[in-house]
Amino acid sequence: MQCRALDEKKYRCANDAAAAEYCDAHRVMPPQTGESNLTASASRWRGFWSKFGASPRNIPDGGKYPVPKWLNALPTSQIIQHLQTHPDAMTRWMAAFVLRKRRATEAFDALWQTRQTDPIRFVRQQAAVALGKIGAPAVYAPLVEGLYHDRDPGVREACVIALGNLGNRAAVDEIARALEHEENVFVRWDCIVALGQLGDARVENLLARLQAQEIVQALRDACRDARAEIRQRATRA
Ligand SMILES: [Zn+2]
């Protein structure tokens, strides 16, 4: 199996992980293992993941679509096959939707690959949403990769919305960094909203700076709201 970590450029690690989920460089080391044994990137990676709980989060999913009965009735393995090989983009999209509603963890790799390589943006987008609904810690990697690299802003939006909904602060640094180089206004807006949702006071300076500098009014307002939300969460905590 291919390693489920990201490399330094935020692409999926190309190493083979054999029967495990992560390659040797990205495998989480037991605490007694010395830091010096790890490369810098593996060390950062471990820090990133160590903040995650082990159990999947159940993200609410109000999405509805009249998927044809023949498709809905198929076992998950065949849905995955349609996702990866069906010539009709609409069928691939519906396959991603069914996997999303089933929160099919066994579709993780297929959904990641679809998010990376499907030529149709709506299919890549639905794959990103489906990964978010699976909610396991492993889905952060494909969502961060998508936020950094998908050529379609709608897919990048789906990725950052999912990261915000997953609600774990481990994604804050990744979103803040993406926001620094993101040019699309809608994706920027979603990044700011997600930072508010995640409620980490460390991005206060970044949001204050953007609120002063942004040309687009809606983005300044989003920064103001996100800062208020972060302060509110701090007083509640
Ligand atoms: Zn790796």
Residues whose N, C-alpha, C, O or C-beta is under 5 A from the ligand:
A	BS01	ZN	C3 A5 C13 N15 C23 H26
